[in-house]
Amino acid sequence: MRPANVVTAVADVLAGMAIAGYFFDPKYYFSASEHMQVQGNFLLPVILLVISTIGLYSGGIILNDVFDAELDAKERPERPIPSGLISKKAATIFGGIFFFIGIFAAGLYSKESQYLAASIMICCLVYDKMLKHHAVFGPLNMGLCRGLNLLLGVSILNSELLNWWFLALVPIIYIASITMISRGEVHGGSKKMLYFGGLLYLIVIACIVALAIYKGNIISSMIFLLAFAFMIFRPLWKAIQNPIGPNIGKAVKGGVIALILMNAAWASAFGIWHVAIFIVILLPVSILLSKAFAVT
């Protein structure tokens, strides 16, 4: 399930909620015409969408290992399925249950959220089954999963989807870069690809900076952006200097966990300080989980 990664998916959704303005003004609690009637229960939609992203991310990761079972038997025999810790059939059922939870929880809130959840599941399955090893569409597809996950959070206020849908392009670029870098995790990679990944990182940072300037919150956002940049570029630079598998693996791990800081920067850029701080609190949780469970 990659529990450390699941925490970063929760951070995506919380950042999307902050972008939508859900935590900013009490008048945004609920719209009777768009959402279920749960007057006065401000946290219930948050809980439902958090459960949804946990289910979707876990389902996608589990079925990723199901589809990769034969390849992992050769390249990563220590993984749960090839090592015999769990059968392929049991893992398939387990992943399917999590996908159901993800779509069902989103559907309890709104149709728009459920459509997004279903789209995320489809993108996960397409990536796992068909596009994982495609040089261009594989990384883009994986990035699309994260972009839609951000919009899943934004869907807490359906009207805001039309205003901020384009922000999904930023996590698409970021995750695409991590996915490209991860191609060299087993056998080593090329410096050219690592440099290109670093360039995409800079584009992502520039986009968040531009948005923070537009929203008038650049100073507060820089605190999180500087921490974000340090966490992604430090292991990447080591991998560039010596592009062997273990170094690239550390760069990928740093990039995945750093998503939490990127999401905190999103929340801060929109002036939602308390949400940004809460998202940052998820960072040590993810780091601790990453020491007990695999990230890549």
HELIX and SHEET records of a PDB file:
HELIX    1   1 PRO A    3  ALA A   20  1                                  18    
HELIX    2   2 PRO A   26  TYR A   28  5                                   3    
HELIX    3   3 LEU A   44  PHE A   67  1                                  24    
HELIX    4   4 ALA A   69  GLU A   75  1                                   7    
HELIX    5   5 LYS A   88  GLY A  107  1                                  20    
HELIX    6   6 LYS A  111  VAL A  126  1                                  16    
HELIX    7   7 TYR A  127  LEU A  131  3                                   5    
HELIX    8   8 PHE A  137  VAL A  154  1                                  18    
HELIX    9   9 ASN A  158  GLU A  160  5                                   3    
HELIX   10  10 LEU A  161  TRP A  164  1                                   4    
HELIX   11  11 TRP A  165  ALA A  168  5                                   4    
HELIX   12  12 LEU A  169  SER A  182  1                                  14    
HELIX   13  13 LYS A  191  LYS A  215  1                                  25    
HELIX   14  14 ILE A  218  GLN A  241  1                                  24    
HELIX   15  15 GLY A  245  ILE A  257  1                                  13    
HELIX   16  16 LEU A  259  ALA A  269  1                                  11    
HELIX   17  17 TRP A  273  ALA A  292  1                                  20    
END                                                                             
